[in-house]
Every structure is written in structure tokens, then in C-alpha cells.
Amino acid sequence: MKNAQVKQNTGKSGEMISVEDFLEDVAYQKMKKLLHEKVGLDFNGYREEYLKRRFSIRLRATGTNTYRLYVRYLQKNPDEYNRVIDNLVINYTTFFRDKDVYGYLEKIVLPRLFRSNKVRIWSAGCATGEEPYSLSILVHKVLGKKRANYDVKILASDIDENALGKAAKAEYSRKQLNGMRDSLIAEYFSTNGESYQVKDFVKQLVSFESHDLMKPSLRKGFDLILCRNVMIFFSRESQQKIHMHFYNTLREGGYLVIGKAEVLSGQLSQQLLCDNVNCRVYQKSFKDGYNRSPSELSVTNGYTLNLNNSSGGQCLVAH
């Protein structure tokens, strides 16, 4: 039986695979279907090599070692559904990750947005909350005593419920604050034993909710969306789909910030102006194609427009 083979249609020419591999593939697909039914996560958009690498960790941890045995384990141990989701989502993040990006947001993007007294920001894939709280701190730094005159809300979303719980708690170790100046920590955090608590006035701007990026957001009119270092888990087609979701939720003139190792592709790369190539900051054009007046362009002095760039979109690049 071990040497038996079946013919699998690959769409080009059939190839022979063992019955064992065939049954494993069937069990793998059944496992994804079970997880989709139980936790609502659509795995079709994820890169297969990434999924199998992460699933293999749970197979080893449970001692099942095959998808067929793991399916049985899932059915008998419902708590495993949460464990496998936790394992799929890598929640590495830091406060003010990539200081040049946050510097650009503080000096250029946020002052532009605060020409209006109502600003909506979305931190998509917020993990344990370091990014949205970093954004809230920036808002307070930029507005200072004028903060009370502005209606600012920061939505922070993630698919990982455990990560969202930690984010809402807003308590971090000193190690998690590495790289932040002591004066900044003293101003925006209070000590709680050996941990550091985000102060209430910082937390007040931020709300958390669970959201699957493969599904369109029900909210519209965001001025700024950050989704950084998340797309590496998704296939190219899914990346384009998610980026279009963001485009549709941005207001005209709004900004999208992606990870430094990520690029825009497809239709969206022709619809967004790359405002800063190094920081991966993009702007949604107005319907008439107008983005900024000459006086507004002066705030990016030292940049020139480049229509051909590897990051996607028309781009302002340093010279």
C-alpha cells in the first residue's frame, strides 16, 4: 500500500503521488476547513509555505506529526483551535519601530492631517498595541495643549484575540520600551511594579477590535492607515486584495503606510502617490487627480517626483 500511487491532475500534466501524500493533502484541506468553520479565518489568502511551516509547529507540539492525526486531535481538543491561531500570527512589534517612519509621520503627515480638526487613524494588524499607542503619543506630541480642540480616534485591529487582550491591558516590560527616551517614558507611562502602564490620556484615543484583513472593513473615511510588516504572510493576490480594501476605506488625500520590505503592486500601484519611498508612505489622490498645492509640496523640500519606482506608485524620492 505504501508504494501505491495515484494520479493527480495539476492543470498542466498529471503527476504521480503516493497514496500517503494524497491522504495527507486531503487531511490538510479538511483541517483548514475545520479551522475556517470554528474561528472564521479564511486561509486561502495565506502563502502555503508559510501555513505549512506554522502548522508543523503544532503537529510537533501535539505529537500528532501528520495532518490526519492532527484533524482527529482538533476534533477532540477544541482548545487547540485558539492555540493554532496564536501560532499562525507572529506578534513581533516594538514602540516606534523604524524611527524614520515615525519621524516622517510626526513632522510631515500628521501636521497635514491636522489642518482638519477631525482625524481618523487605523492601525491594521496592531498585535499587542505598541503601534497604536506610539501613534497616540505622536498625536499628543504634535498637538500639545491644542489636543482638546481636535477629534482624533485611532482604531487598532488584529485577528489574534489574545494579542488584543494584551493590547487593551496596555502594560509592558522595560525591555519592550527599549529604544524610547527616558523622558518620553516618564511622560506617557506610569510605573506599576516592574512593568510600565500606558497612561489613560494616551489610551483614550485608541479602541481595539478583531478584524480579518481578508474581509473589507465596514468603516470608511480614514485619514491614515498603517499596516506594516503584515503582508509577508499573504499571497501576492491576497496582498493586492487587502491593499484595495485599504484604498476603499481611505478618504481622498488620505495616507497608507506599509512595511519597508513590502511593495504595492497591481492596480493600486497606479492609483497612489508614493509620498516617501524610504518610509513607504502613500497618498490617495483626489478625484480630479490633484494632491497638493505648491505650498504644500514645500514641506517635502529635497524630494523629486519619480514615476518609475520599485515600490509601486508615483513617488517623491530624496535627492
Backbone as numpy.savetxt, mean C-alpha at the origin, in Angstrom:
# Nx Ny Nz CAx CAy CAz Cx Cy Cz
1.67 -46.04 -9.49 0.83 -44.83 -9.49 1.70 -43.57 -9.49
2.87 -43.67 -8.78 3.73 -42.49 -8.68 4.26 -42.08 -10.04
4.44 -43.04 -10.92 5.01 -42.75 -12.22 3.95 -42.40 -13.25
2.66 -42.50 -12.86 1.60 -42.19 -13.81 1.64 -40.71 -14.16
1.21 -40.39 -15.39 1.23 -39.01 -15.84 -0.10 -38.65 -16.47
-0.44 -37.40 -16.41 -1.63 -36.91 -17.10 -1.21 -35.79 -18.01
-2.00 -35.55 -19.03 -1.69 -34.50 -19.98 -2.45 -33.24 -19.59
-1.72 -32.15 -19.44 -2.34 -30.89 -19.04 -2.27 -29.91 -20.21
-3.39 -29.31 -20.54 -3.43 -28.35 -21.62 -2.93 -27.00 -21.14
-1.80 -26.53 -21.65 -1.22 -25.27 -21.23 -1.66 -24.12 -22.11
-2.44 -24.37 -23.14 -2.88 -23.29 -24.03 -2.01 -23.22 -25.26
-0.82 -23.79 -25.20 0.07 -23.82 -26.36 0.20 -25.27 -26.82
1.01 -26.04 -26.11 1.10 -27.47 -26.39 0.97 -28.20 -25.07
0.33 -29.34 -25.08 0.12 -30.07 -23.84 1.44 -30.54 -23.26
1.55 -30.58 -21.95 2.76 -31.10 -21.33 2.35 -32.16 -20.31
3.22 -33.13 -20.09 2.93 -34.22 -19.19 3.36 -33.87 -17.79
2.46 -34.04 -16.82 2.81 -33.87 -15.43 2.37 -35.11 -14.66
2.99 -35.34 -13.52 2.65 -36.53 -12.74 1.28 -36.35 -12.11
0.65 -37.46 -11.80 -0.63 -37.42 -11.11 -0.48 -36.71 -9.77
0.65 -36.95 -9.12 0.92 -36.31 -7.82 0.90 -34.79 -7.95
1.58 -34.27 -8.98 1.61 -32.82 -9.18 0.23 -32.29 -9.57
-0.49 -33.08 -10.36 -1.84 -32.67 -10.76 -2.75 -32.54 -9.55
-2.71 -33.55 -8.67 -3.55 -33.52 -7.48 -3.15 -32.37 -6.54
-1.86 -32.09 -6.47 -1.39 -30.97 -5.66 -1.91 -29.64 -6.20
-1.92 -29.51 -7.53 -2.43 -28.28 -8.14 -3.92 -28.12 -7.87
-4.66 -29.22 -7.95 -6.10 -29.18 -7.64 -6.31 -28.74 -6.19
-5.50 -29.29 -5.28 -5.63 -28.94 -3.87 -5.24 -27.48 -3.63
-4.24 -27.01 -4.36 -3.81 -25.61 -4.24 -4.94 -24.67 -4.64
-5.61 -24.98 -5.74 -6.73 -24.16 -6.18 -7.90 -24.23 -5.19
-8.12 -25.41 -4.62 -9.18 -25.57 -3.63 -8.86 -24.76 -2.38
-7.59 -24.75 -1.97 -7.17 -23.98 -0.80 -7.44 -22.49 -1.01
-7.09 -21.97 -2.18 -7.34 -20.55 -2.47 -8.83 -20.25 -2.46
-9.63 -21.18 -2.98 -11.09 -20.99 -2.98 -11.63 -20.95 -1.56
-11.13 -21.85 -0.70 -11.55 -21.89 0.69 -11.22 -20.58 1.40
-10.00 -20.10 1.19 -9.57 -18.86 1.82 -10.40 -17.68 1.33
-10.72 -17.69 0.05 -11.55 -16.62 -0.51 -12.94 -16.64 0.12
-13.49 -17.82 0.29 -14.83 -17.94 0.87 -14.85 -17.53 2.34
-13.79 -17.87 3.07 -13.78 -17.63 4.51 -13.36 -16.22 4.88
-12.38 -15.65 4.16 -11.87 -14.33 4.56 -12.10 -13.25 3.50
-12.63 -13.65 2.33 -12.99 -12.66 1.31 -11.84 -12.11 0.51
-10.67 -12.75 0.59 -9.51 -12.24 -0.13 -9.40 -12.90 -1.50
-9.32 -12.07 -2.54 -9.20 -12.56 -3.91 -7.72 -12.75 -4.24
-7.29 -13.99 -4.38 -5.88 -14.29 -4.61 -5.48 -14.20 -6.08
-6.45 -14.03 -6.96 -6.15 -14.05 -8.39 -5.19 -12.94 -8.80
-5.17 -11.84 -8.04 -4.32 -10.73 -8.42 -2.89 -10.83 -7.94
-2.61 -11.80 -7.04 -1.27 -11.92 -6.48 -0.35 -12.73 -7.40
0.94 -12.45 -7.33 1.91 -13.22 -8.09 1.97 -14.64 -7.52
1.89 -15.62 -8.40 1.87 -17.02 -7.97 3.12 -17.40 -7.19
4.30 -16.94 -7.64 5.52 -17.32 -6.94 5.55 -16.75 -5.53
4.97 -15.55 -5.37 4.89 -14.96 -4.03 3.94 -15.76 -3.15
2.75 -16.08 -3.68 1.78 -16.84 -2.90 2.35 -18.18 -2.44
2.95 -18.92 -3.35 3.45 -20.25 -3.01 4.59 -20.17 -2.01
5.41 -19.13 -2.12 6.49 -18.95 -1.16 5.94 -18.70 0.24
4.89 -17.87 0.33 4.31 -17.56 1.64 3.49 -18.74 2.18
2.76 -19.43 1.30 1.98 -20.59 1.74 2.89 -21.70 2.27
4.05 -21.84 1.65 4.95 -22.92 2.06 5.39 -22.78 3.51
5.41 -21.54 4.01 5.77 -21.30 5.41 4.72 -21.93 6.33
3.45 -21.76 5.98 2.38 -22.34 6.80 2.33 -23.86 6.65
2.65 -24.38 5.47 2.69 -25.83 5.31 3.75 -26.44 6.22
4.91 -25.80 6.30 5.97 -26.31 7.18 5.59 -26.15 8.65
4.97 -24.99 8.99 4.62 -24.71 10.38 3.57 -25.69 10.91
2.67 -26.12 10.02 1.60 -27.04 10.44 1.99 -28.51 10.26
3.15 -28.75 9.65 3.61 -30.12 9.45 2.85 -30.86 8.37
2.08 -30.13 7.55 1.29 -30.79 6.51 2.13 -31.06 5.26
2.91 -30.07 4.83 3.89 -30.22 3.74 3.31 -30.44 2.35
2.04 -30.72 2.23 1.38 -30.79 0.92 0.09 -29.99 0.99
-0.35 -29.50 -0.16 -1.58 -28.73 -0.20 -2.79 -29.60 0.13
-2.74 -30.88 -0.24 -3.87 -31.76 0.05 -4.07 -31.91 1.55
-2.96 -32.11 2.28 -3.06 -32.22 3.73 -3.40 -30.87 4.37
-2.91 -29.81 3.77 -3.16 -28.49 4.35 -4.63 -28.10 4.21
-5.27 -28.49 3.11 -6.71 -28.22 2.94 -7.49 -28.90 4.07
-7.14 -30.12 4.38 -7.81 -30.83 5.48 -7.55 -30.11 6.81
-6.32 -29.66 6.97 -5.96 -28.95 8.21 -6.78 -27.67 8.35
-6.93 -26.93 7.27 -7.73 -25.71 7.29 -9.17 -26.01 7.70
-9.72 -27.06 7.15 -11.12 -27.39 7.42 -11.34 -27.79 8.88
-10.32 -28.36 9.52 -10.43 -28.79 10.91 -9.99 -27.73 11.90
-9.23 -26.73 11.43 -8.66 -25.71 12.32 -8.97 -24.31 11.79
-10.16 -23.80 12.04 -10.57 -22.50 11.47 -9.69 -21.32 11.87
-8.98 -21.43 13.00 -8.07 -20.34 13.40 -6.92 -20.17 12.42
-6.65 -21.21 11.64 -5.55 -21.15 10.69 -5.81 -20.14 9.57
-7.08 -19.84 9.30 -7.37 -18.85 8.25 -6.73 -17.51 8.57
-6.82 -17.08 9.81 -6.21 -15.81 10.19 -4.69 -15.89 10.15
-4.16 -17.05 10.53 -2.70 -17.19 10.54 -2.12 -17.11 9.12
-2.80 -17.72 8.18 -2.27 -17.70 6.82 -2.37 -16.30 6.22
-3.41 -15.55 6.56 -3.53 -14.18 6.08 -2.43 -13.32 6.69
-2.18 -13.50 8.00 -1.09 -12.76 8.64 0.24 -13.05 7.96
0.43 -14.29 7.56 1.67 -14.69 6.92 1.81 -14.12 5.52
0.67 -13.94 4.84 0.71 -13.41 3.47 1.08 -11.94 3.44
0.68 -11.21 4.47 0.88 -9.76 4.48 2.15 -9.43 5.24
3.12 -8.85 4.56 4.38 -8.46 5.19 4.25 -7.02 5.65
4.22 -6.83 6.96 3.92 -5.52 7.52 5.17 -4.76 7.96
6.18 -4.76 7.10 7.36 -3.97 7.44 7.14 -2.52 7.05
7.31 -1.63 8.00 7.20 -0.20 7.73 7.89 0.56 8.84
8.20 1.82 8.62 8.84 2.65 9.63 8.23 4.05 9.57
8.44 4.80 10.63 8.04 6.20 10.60 8.94 6.96 9.62
8.33 7.78 8.80 9.04 8.64 7.84 10.01 7.83 6.96
9.50 6.71 6.46 10.33 5.88 5.59 10.65 6.64 4.31
11.92 6.72 3.96 12.42 7.53 2.84 12.20 9.01 3.16
13.15 9.57 3.86 13.00 10.94 4.36 12.85 11.96 3.23
13.45 11.68 2.06 13.33 12.62 0.95 11.88 12.69 0.46
11.15 11.57 0.53 9.74 11.56 0.12 8.93 12.42 1.08
9.12 12.23 2.37 8.38 13.01 3.35 8.81 14.47 3.32
10.07 14.73 2.99 10.52 16.11 2.84 9.81 16.79 1.70
9.62 16.06 0.59 8.92 16.63 -0.56 7.45 16.86 -0.26
6.85 15.92 0.47 5.46 16.11 0.87 5.31 17.34 1.77
6.23 17.48 2.70 6.16 18.60 3.65 6.40 19.95 2.99
7.39 20.02 2.12 7.79 21.31 1.55 7.01 21.69 0.30
6.53 20.70 -0.45 5.92 20.98 -1.76 4.44 20.58 -1.82
4.16 19.31 -1.59 2.81 18.80 -1.86 1.79 19.33 -0.86
2.05 19.19 0.44 1.07 19.63 1.43 0.79 21.14 1.36
1.80 21.99 1.21 1.48 23.42 1.05 0.58 23.69 -0.15
0.72 22.94 -1.23 -0.19 23.10 -2.37 -1.61 22.71 -1.97
-1.72 21.57 -1.27 -3.05 21.09 -0.89 -3.74 22.03 0.08
-2.97 22.68 0.94 -3.56 23.54 1.96 -3.94 24.92 1.43
-3.94 25.07 0.12 -4.61 26.23 -0.46 -6.11 26.09 -0.29
-6.54 24.85 -0.04 -7.92 24.58 0.35 -7.93 24.23 1.83
-9.00 24.55 2.52 -9.03 24.23 3.96 -9.66 22.86 4.24
-9.98 22.11 3.17 -10.48 20.75 3.33 -9.58 19.80 2.54
-8.93 18.86 3.25 -7.97 17.97 2.62 -8.24 16.54 3.08
-8.28 15.63 2.10 -8.51 14.22 2.38 -7.32 13.40 1.89
-6.79 12.56 2.79 -5.59 11.76 2.51 -5.90 10.30 2.77
-5.34 9.42 1.94 -5.53 7.98 2.11 -4.16 7.31 2.17
-3.90 6.60 3.26 -2.72 5.74 3.38 -3.19 4.32 3.13
-2.94 3.82 1.92 -3.43 2.50 1.50 -2.35 1.45 1.75
-2.70 0.41 2.50 -1.70 -0.57 2.90 -0.88 -0.02 4.06
-1.59 0.45 5.09 -0.95 1.21 6.18 -0.23 0.34 7.19
-0.39 -0.98 7.12 0.26 -1.91 8.05 -0.06 -1.53 9.49
0.97 -1.32 10.31 0.76 -1.06 11.74 0.69 0.43 12.08
0.50 1.28 11.08 0.14 2.68 11.34 1.23 3.72 11.27
2.48 3.30 11.03 3.56 4.28 11.02 3.38 5.34 9.93
2.90 4.93 8.76 2.74 5.89 7.67 1.65 6.91 7.95
0.42 6.52 8.29 -0.60 7.55 8.54 -0.24 8.47 9.70
0.39 7.95 10.74 0.78 8.83 11.84 1.91 9.78 11.42
2.80 9.30 10.56 3.83 10.19 10.01 3.19 11.32 9.22
2.15 10.99 8.46 1.44 12.01 7.68 0.74 13.00 8.61
0.14 12.51 9.68 -0.53 13.40 10.62 0.48 14.35 11.26
1.64 13.84 11.61 2.69 14.69 12.17 3.10 15.77 11.16
3.23 15.38 9.88 3.57 16.36 8.84 2.51 17.45 8.75
1.25 17.05 8.80 0.15 18.02 8.73 0.29 19.04 9.85
0.55 18.58 11.06 0.70 19.49 12.19 1.94 20.38 12.04
3.01 19.81 11.50 4.22 20.61 11.30 3.98 21.72 10.28
3.28 21.38 9.19 3.05 22.36 8.12 2.06 23.44 8.55
0.99 23.04 9.22 -0.06 24.00 9.56 0.19 24.71 10.88
0.88 24.07 11.81 1.17 24.71 13.08 -0.10 25.13 13.81
-0.12 26.36 14.29 -1.27 26.86 15.05 -2.51 27.06 14.19
-2.35 27.02 12.86 -3.51 27.18 11.96 -4.28 25.88 11.76
-3.82 24.78 12.38 -4.44 23.48 12.15 -5.94 23.50 12.39
-6.38 24.24 13.40 -7.80 24.28 13.75 -8.66 24.88 12.65
-8.03 25.61 11.74 -8.77 26.26 10.64 -8.97 25.32 9.46
-8.44 24.11 9.53 -8.47 23.18 8.40 -9.21 21.90 8.77
-9.93 21.38 7.80 -10.63 20.11 7.93 -9.78 19.04 7.24
-8.98 18.33 8.02 -8.06 17.33 7.47 -8.43 15.96 8.03
-8.57 14.99 7.15 -8.84 13.62 7.57 -7.91 12.67 6.82
-7.36 11.71 7.56 -6.46 10.71 6.97 -7.09 9.33 7.15
-7.46 8.70 6.03 -7.97 7.34 6.06 -6.77 6.39 5.93
-6.71 5.41 6.81 -5.64 4.41 6.76 -6.28 3.04 6.63
-5.90 2.29 5.61 -6.54 0.99 5.36 -5.50 -0.10 5.18
-5.92 -1.31 5.52 -5.09 -2.50 5.31 -6.03 -3.70 5.30
-5.57 -4.80 4.75 -6.40 -6.00 4.74 -6.16 -6.85 5.99
-5.06 -6.57 6.70 -4.66 -7.34 7.86 -5.31 -6.76 9.12
-6.31 -7.47 9.66 -7.03 -6.99 10.84 -6.13 -6.87 12.06
-5.18 -7.79 12.21 -4.27 -7.72 13.35 -3.38 -6.49 13.28
-2.91 -6.19 12.08 -2.08 -5.00 11.90 -2.88 -3.74 12.20
-4.14 -3.71 11.75 -5.00 -2.56 12.02 -5.23 -2.37 13.52
-5.35 -3.49 14.25 -5.53 -3.41 15.69 -4.32 -2.77 16.36
-3.13 -3.15 15.92 -1.91 -2.56 16.46 -1.82 -1.08 16.09
-2.23 -0.75 14.86 -2.18 0.63 14.41 -3.10 1.51 15.25
-4.30 1.02 15.50 -5.26 1.80 16.29 -4.77 2.00 17.72
-4.04 1.02 18.25 -3.49 1.13 19.59 -2.44 2.24 19.66
-1.69 2.44 18.57 -0.74 3.56 18.42 0.37 3.54 19.46
0.85 2.36 19.80 1.92 2.22 20.79 3.11 1.54 20.13
4.28 2.13 20.30 5.47 1.65 19.59 6.66 1.58 20.54
7.61 0.72 20.18 8.85 0.61 20.95 9.82 1.70 20.51
10.83 1.93 21.33 11.85 2.94 20.97 12.55 2.55 19.67
12.74 1.25 19.46 13.38 0.78 18.24 12.57 1.16 17.01
11.24 1.13 17.13 10.38 1.47 15.99 10.42 2.96 15.66
10.95 3.76 16.56 11.07 5.20 16.32 12.47 5.58 15.86
13.30 4.59 15.60 14.67 4.86 15.16 14.67 5.77 13.93
15.57 6.73 13.94 15.68 7.66 12.83 14.92 8.95 13.06
14.05 8.97 14.07 13.31 10.20 14.38 14.10 11.03 15.40
14.10 12.33 15.22 14.79 13.22 16.15 14.12 13.16 17.53
14.91 13.30 18.57 14.37 13.28 19.93 13.33 14.37 20.14
13.57 15.53 19.54 12.62 16.65 19.70 11.28 16.32 19.07
11.30 15.60 17.96 10.07 15.20 17.28 9.31 14.17 18.12
10.06 13.23 18.69 9.44 12.21 19.54 8.80 12.87 20.76
9.50 13.81 21.36 8.98 14.48 22.56 7.71 15.27 22.26
7.62 15.82 21.05 6.47 16.66 20.70 5.24 15.84 20.35
5.44 14.67 19.73 4.29 13.94 19.18 4.03 12.59 19.85
4.86 12.20 20.81 4.68 10.94 21.52 4.77 11.17 23.02
4.06 10.36 23.77 4.21 10.35 25.21 4.75 8.99 25.63
5.50 8.95 26.72 6.07 7.68 27.16 5.07 6.92 28.02
5.09 5.61 27.85 4.20 4.72 28.61 5.04 3.51 29.01
5.75 3.65 30.13 6.71 2.62 30.50 7.87 2.63 29.53
8.10 1.49 28.87 9.18 1.39 27.89 8.68 1.62 26.46
7.40 1.91 26.31 6.84 2.14 24.98 6.49 3.61 24.80
6.17 3.94 23.55 5.86 5.32 23.19 4.48 5.36 22.56
3.63 6.23 23.08 2.25 6.36 22.64 2.08 7.60 21.78
1.47 7.43 20.59 1.17 8.58 19.75 0.17 9.47 20.49
0.44 10.75 20.54 -0.42 11.66 21.28 -1.79 11.80 20.60
-2.79 12.10 21.42 -4.18 12.11 20.94 -4.40 13.08 19.79
-3.78 14.26 19.82 -4.03 15.23 18.76 -3.49 14.74 17.41
-2.51 13.84 17.43 -2.01 13.23 16.20 -2.98 12.14 15.74
-3.46 11.34 16.69 -4.38 10.25 16.37 -5.72 10.75 15.85
-6.14 11.93 16.29 -7.46 12.44 15.94 -7.68 12.60 14.45
-6.63 12.80 13.69 -6.77 12.98 12.24 -6.94 11.66 11.50
-6.63 10.54 12.15 -6.50 9.25 11.47 -7.65 8.31 11.84
-8.23 7.68 10.84 -9.22 6.61 11.06 -8.77 5.38 10.27
-9.07 4.20 10.82 -8.61 2.95 10.22 -9.79 2.12 9.75
-9.59 1.41 8.64 -10.60 0.47 8.17 -9.96 -0.62 7.34
-10.63 -1.77 7.30 -10.15 -2.89 6.50 -10.56 -2.69 5.05
-9.61 -2.94 4.14 -9.92 -2.78 2.72 -8.99 -3.65 1.88
-9.56 -4.34 0.92 -8.83 -5.14 -0.05 -8.56 -4.27 -1.27
-7.30 -4.04 -1.58 -6.95 -3.13 -2.67 -7.44 -3.61 -4.04
-7.76 -4.89 -4.16 -8.27 -5.39 -5.42 -9.71 -4.92 -5.67
-10.33 -4.39 -4.64 -11.70 -3.89 -4.78 -11.68 -2.37 -4.81
-12.52 -1.74 -5.63 -12.54 -0.28 -5.69 -13.02 0.32 -4.37
-12.47 1.46 -4.03 -12.90 2.16 -2.82 -14.26 2.81 -3.05
-15.07 2.83 -2.00 -16.37 3.48 -2.08 -16.24 4.99 -1.89
-15.05 5.44 -1.50 -14.84 6.87 -1.25 -14.23 7.54 -2.47
-14.50 8.81 -2.62 -13.98 9.58 -3.74 -13.41 10.91 -3.22
-12.70 11.59 -4.10 -12.27 12.94 -3.81 -11.05 13.07 -2.92
-10.14 12.08 -2.96 -8.93 12.20 -2.17 -7.97 13.21 -2.81
-7.31 13.97 -1.97 -6.31 14.94 -2.43 -4.93 14.30 -2.53
-4.70 13.28 -1.71 -3.39 12.64 -1.66 -3.58 11.17 -1.29
-3.00 10.27 -2.09 -3.03 8.84 -1.78 -1.59 8.33 -1.74
-1.25 7.64 -0.67 0.04 6.96 -0.58 -0.20 5.46 -0.58
0.44 4.76 -1.49 0.44 3.30 -1.49 1.85 2.89 -1.89
2.69 2.68 -0.89 4.11 2.51 -1.13 4.58 1.11 -0.74
5.35 0.50 -1.65 5.98 -0.80 -1.38 4.96 -1.90 -1.12
3.83 -1.82 -1.81 2.78 -2.82 -1.70 2.63 -3.59 -3.01
2.87 -2.93 -4.13 2.59 -3.51 -5.44 3.46 -4.71 -5.79
4.58 -4.89 -5.07 5.47 -6.01 -5.39 4.79 -7.36 -5.17
3.70 -7.38 -4.40 3.01 -8.63 -4.13 2.02 -9.00 -5.23
1.75 -8.06 -6.14 0.68 -8.25 -7.12 1.24 -8.45 -8.53
0.47 -9.12 -9.37 0.83 -9.28 -10.77 0.75 -7.92 -11.48
1.36 -7.83 -12.66 1.35 -6.57 -13.41 -0.08 -6.13 -13.72
-0.92 -7.07 -14.11 -2.31 -6.73 -14.43 -3.04 -6.20 -13.20
-2.80 -6.81 -12.06 -3.45 -6.36 -10.82 -2.92 -5.01 -10.38
-1.63 -4.77 -10.58 -1.07 -3.46 -10.26 -1.79 -2.37 -11.05
-1.97 -2.62 -12.33 -2.66 -1.63 -13.17 -4.09 -1.43 -12.71
-4.75 -2.50 -12.31 -6.12 -2.40 -11.83 -6.19 -1.58 -10.55
-5.30 -1.84 -9.61 -5.28 -1.11 -8.34 -4.96 0.37 -8.56
-3.98 0.64 -9.43 -3.62 2.02 -9.71 -4.79 2.78 -10.34
-5.57 2.09 -11.17 -6.75 2.74 -11.74 -7.81 3.01 -10.67
-7.91 2.11 -9.70 -8.81 2.39 -8.56 -8.39 3.70 -7.88
-7.09 3.85 -7.67 -6.60 5.08 -7.04 -6.90 6.30 -7.91
-6.66 6.15 -9.21 -6.91 7.27 -10.12 -8.36 7.72 -10.04
-9.26 6.76 -9.97 -10.69 7.08 -9.94 -11.13 7.72 -8.62
-10.38 7.48 -7.56 -10.75 8.06 -6.26 -10.05 9.40 -6.01
-9.05 9.73 -6.82 -8.37 11.03 -6.69 -9.22 12.14 -7.28
-9.21 13.29 -6.65 -9.83 14.46 -7.26 -8.89 14.97 -8.35
-9.39 15.82 -9.22 -8.52 16.45 -10.22 -7.46 17.27 -9.51
-6.21 17.11 -9.93 -5.11 17.81 -9.28 -4.57 17.10 -8.06
-5.18 15.94 -7.68 -4.72 15.19 -6.52 -3.44 14.43 -6.82
-2.81 13.93 -5.76 -1.49 13.30 -5.87 -1.52 11.84 -5.47
-0.73 11.03 -6.19 -0.51 9.63 -5.87 0.98 9.42 -5.63
1.32 8.76 -4.51 2.72 8.47 -4.19 2.87 6.97 -4.09
3.82 6.40 -4.86 4.07 4.96 -4.84 5.49 4.71 -4.35
5.85 3.44 -4.18 7.17 3.09 -3.68 8.27 3.40 -4.67
9.47 3.60 -4.15 10.60 3.99 -5.00 11.00 2.90 -6.00
10.71 1.66 -5.66 11.05 0.56 -6.56 9.89 0.20 -7.48
8.81 0.97 -7.42 7.61 0.67 -8.20 7.46 1.63 -9.37
6.74 1.20 -10.39 6.53 2.03 -11.57 5.05 1.97 -11.97
4.62 2.99 -12.67 3.29 2.98 -13.28 3.41 2.41 -14.69
2.37 1.72 -15.12 2.38 1.18 -16.48 0.97 1.22 -17.02
0.84 0.88 -18.30 -0.47 0.85 -18.91 -1.07 2.22 -19.11
-2.38 2.28 -19.11 -3.11 3.51 -19.41 -2.77 4.64 -18.43
-2.57 4.28 -17.17 -2.36 5.30 -16.14 -1.07 6.08 -16.35
-0.06 5.43 -16.92 1.22 6.12 -17.14 1.07 7.28 -18.10
0.00 7.30 -18.89 -0.25 8.40 -19.82 -1.20 9.44 -19.24
-1.78 9.15 -18.09 -2.80 10.04 -17.53 -2.32 10.84 -16.33
-1.17 10.49 -15.79 -0.65 11.19 -14.61 0.63 11.92 -14.95
0.79 13.09 -14.40 2.03 13.83 -14.49 2.92 13.40 -13.34
4.11 12.94 -13.65 5.07 12.57 -12.60 5.68 13.85 -12.05
5.29 14.21 -10.86 5.69 15.47 -10.26 7.12 15.42 -9.74
7.54 14.26 -9.25 8.92 14.09 -8.78 9.31 12.64 -9.01
10.24 12.42 -9.93 10.59 11.06 -10.33 11.30 10.31 -9.22
12.16 10.99 -8.47 12.92 10.31 -7.43 12.02 9.87 -6.27
11.02 10.66 -5.98 10.11 10.36 -4.87 8.86 9.62 -5.33
8.73 9.40 -6.64 7.57 8.71 -7.22 6.25 9.40 -6.83
6.20 10.70 -7.05 5.00 11.49 -6.78 4.35 11.85 -8.10
3.07 11.51 -8.26 2.33 11.75 -9.49 1.12 12.63 -9.21
0.72 13.40 -10.24 -0.45 14.27 -10.09 -1.47 13.98 -11.17
-2.74 13.94 -10.76 -3.83 13.75 -11.69 -4.17 15.06 -12.37
-4.22 15.04 -13.68 -4.50 16.25 -14.44 -5.95 16.70 -14.28
-6.17 17.98 -14.51 -7.53 18.49 -14.60 -8.10 18.10 -15.96
-9.40 18.16 -16.09 -10.05 17.70 -17.32 -9.58 18.46 -18.55
-9.22 19.73 -18.35 -8.77 20.51 -19.50 -7.28 20.33 -19.76
-6.64 19.41 -18.98 -5.22 19.15 -19.17 -4.33 20.10 -18.42
-4.91 21.09 -17.73 -4.13 22.08 -17.00 -3.74 21.51 -15.64
-2.49 21.70 -15.25 -2.07 21.24 -13.94 -1.64 22.37 -13.02
-0.73 23.23 -13.47 -0.23 24.26 -12.58 0.08 25.53 -13.37
-0.08 26.64 -12.71 0.28 27.93 -13.32 1.79 28.11 -13.23
2.37 29.06 -14.01 3.80 29.30 -13.92 4.25 29.60 -12.49
3.44 30.32 -11.72 3.83 30.63 -10.35 3.88 29.38 -9.50
2.98 28.43 -9.78 3.00 27.18 -9.04 4.20 26.34 -9.43
4.58 26.40 -10.70 5.74 25.65 -11.15 7.02 26.14 -10.50
7.02 27.37 -10.03 8.22 27.92 -9.44 8.61 27.18 -8.15
7.64 26.52 -7.50 7.98 25.82 -6.27 8.80 24.56 -6.58
8.83 24.14 -7.83 9.66 23.00 -8.19 10.84 23.50 -9.05
11.36 24.64 -8.69 12.51 25.18 -9.40 13.65 24.17 -9.38
14.30 23.97 -10.50 15.34 22.97 -10.60 14.86 21.69 -11.24
13.62 21.69 -11.73 13.07 20.52 -12.40 12.67 20.88 -13.83
12.79 19.93 -14.72 12.35 20.14 -16.10 11.41 19.01 -16.49
10.57 19.26 -17.51 9.58 18.27 -17.93 10.21 17.28 -18.90
10.06 16.01 -18.61 10.57 14.94 -19.45 9.41 14.02 -19.79
9.11 13.88 -21.08 7.94 13.09 -21.49 8.25 11.61 -21.59
9.53 11.22 -21.51 9.89 9.82 -21.62 10.69 9.43 -20.38
10.07 8.65 -19.53 10.78 8.23 -18.33 10.35 6.84 -17.95
11.23 6.13 -17.25 10.98 4.73 -16.91 9.97 4.56 -15.81
9.58 5.64 -15.13 8.64 5.53 -14.01 7.21 5.66 -14.46
6.99 5.98 -15.73 5.63 6.17 -16.23 5.19 7.60 -16.05
4.41 8.10 -17.00 3.87 9.45 -16.89 4.82 10.51 -17.40
4.28 11.71 -17.62 5.13 12.86 -17.91 5.81 13.23 -16.61
7.05 13.70 -16.68 7.79 13.76 -15.44 8.62 15.03 -15.29
8.59 15.59 -14.05 9.49 16.67 -13.68 10.73 16.05 -13.08
11.88 16.28 -13.68 13.11 15.65 -13.19 14.13 16.72 -12.82
14.95 16.42 -11.81 15.96 17.37 -11.36 17.07 17.50 -12.40
17.63 18.71 -12.48 18.78 18.90 -13.37 19.85 19.70 -12.64
